[in-house]
Amino acid sequence: MTDSQKWLLLVVVVGVGWLIYLLSPILTPFVAGALVAYFGDPVADKLEEWKLGRTSAVVVVFAVMGIVFALVLLLLVPMLEKQIGRLVGNLPGYAAWIKETVIPWVKNALEIEGKLVDLDQIINILKSHWQKAGGVATTVVASISRSGMAVFAWLMNALLIPVVAFYMLRDWDVIVAKIRDLLPRGNAPIVISLAKEVDEVLGAFLRGQFSVMLALGSIYCTGLWLVGLDLALLIGIVAGVISFIPYLGSIVGVGMACIATMFQFHDSWYLFPVLAVFGIGQLLEGMVLTPILVGERIGLHPVTVIFAVLAGGQLFGFVGIILGLPVAAVIMVLLRHVHDLYKESEVYAE
């Protein structure tokens, strides 16, 4: 690559970044639609291998997605809202247990004098915010009455996402083929190789880790429900969602479940089945879920994931949050390629 080509590439990259920054307020449905298409493309390709046309395969994929989304809205959201309300109502009891049991134990163990935290103030703030919101449905209705144009724009974006996703998923292979044809012939092999590596890293993390999160959330919810914990759904979902950071999901889930168990049953023997639920979840994650669903090469370190999401949100808002991980995957693959070139260069050999 000549110097002029390098400068041209730099100008293109900067220009694309600036254009994304300018158009970020309207890019959300398009980026979200592209992400949905990226998730659904492997399934559509598999259906095509089963002698189904591309459009028919896309229709099947969208039908399944629509059914799952409808079930989540109709079943999961009301149950989750009910458990959140129950959690808020139980906060004074949790606070009393923490003040009377946990804090004295911590102060004695660490030999701390004075007041650690003002739990009453924290709980009053949480309860006031929840009561003010009045639940998810009330919040939505209130927002509609306050700002009709804002809700109209939100609804338009929500309607655009499946439309964009449908057409991008239908033409995904065509789009990829046209982009490949535009590559300079001399650099096409290396660019295609890097693109495949980016897709491997990004696909392993997004598709695989999402599947692991869903599986762990289901395991935690089912196990805690069998134990008889009232907040099984809420705790299981929270632990499953943040399980993309190794061990954090289980640590947070165990902490929440133990507090809820002691408050509900007042018997430490119930802690053993709760710990067994998370122990089984961790064993399944390490021995079955991650090797099968993610593979050995995730490629993105948990710290990299957190930084990419936060940095993207800071720079480009919600669009940046969506684009953070793909950009991080591209940068990581390029850095890995530069590292390999450096190890093979004369500078490293000297």
C-alpha positions, 0 to 999 in steps of 0.5 A: 500500500502506497503512502497516498493510499494510506492517507486516503484510507485514513481520510475515509475512516475519519470521514465515516466516524464524523458522519456517524457522529452527525447522523447518530440521532437517526441511525439507531433503527438502522444499526439495530436492524443490521445487528438483528440481521447479523444474528439471523443470517446464520439461521437463514443460511442453514434454512437455505441449505435445507432447500428453502428460498432466501425470502422464505428463510427470512420469513421463518426467522422473523416469525420465530423472533416475533413469537419469542418477542411477543412471549417476552412482552406478554409473559416475562415483563409483567412477572418481572415488574411484579417481582421488582415491586415486591423487592422494593416493598421488602427493602425495609426488611432487607435493610433491617437484616443488613443493619442488625446482622451483616453490618455488626459482623463486618464491623467486628471482623474488620474492627471498624468504628462508626457508621458504615452506610445510611441504608434508610436514606438509600431505601427511601430514595429507591422507594420514592423513585419506584412509587413515582414511576408507578410501574413500567406501564404507568411510565409509558402512559405518562410519557405518551401524555407528556410528549406525543412527538417523542413517543411518535418518533420512538414508535417510528424507530421501533417499526423501522427496526424490523423493516430494516432488519428484514431487507438487510437479512434478505440481501445480506449475502448480496451486500457482502458479495458486492463489498468484496467485489469493490476491494482492490484486487491486490489487497483483497485476500488479506482484507477478506482474511481479516474480515473473516477473523473479525466475524469469528471473534464478533460472532463468537461473542455476540451469538455465543455469549448471548446464548450462554447468558440466556441458558444461565438465566434459565438455569438460575431462574428454574433452580431458584424457583424450585428452591421456592424463592419469591424473587427467583425470576428477577435474580436469575435474569440479573445473574444471567444478563451480567454473566458475560463478565466471567464470575460476576454474574454468579457472584452478584446472583449468589449475593442477591439470592442469599440475602433474599433467602435469609429474609424469606425463610430465616433459615440458613439451611436454605442457603445450601440449595441456592449455592448448589443452583449457582454451582451447577450453573458454573459447572455447566457454563465452564464444561458445556455451555461456553465450549459448545456455544462460544468456542475456545476463542472468544477474543474479547477480554471482559475489560475490553467489552466494558470499555468498548460499550462505555466509550461508544456510549460516551462518543455516539450515544445509543448508536455508539453502544451498539457499535462499540463491540464491532469496532472493538473486534475490528481493532483487536483483530488489526492489532493482532495482525500488526503484532504478528507482522512485528514478530516476523519483522527484522526489527523484532529479530535484532 
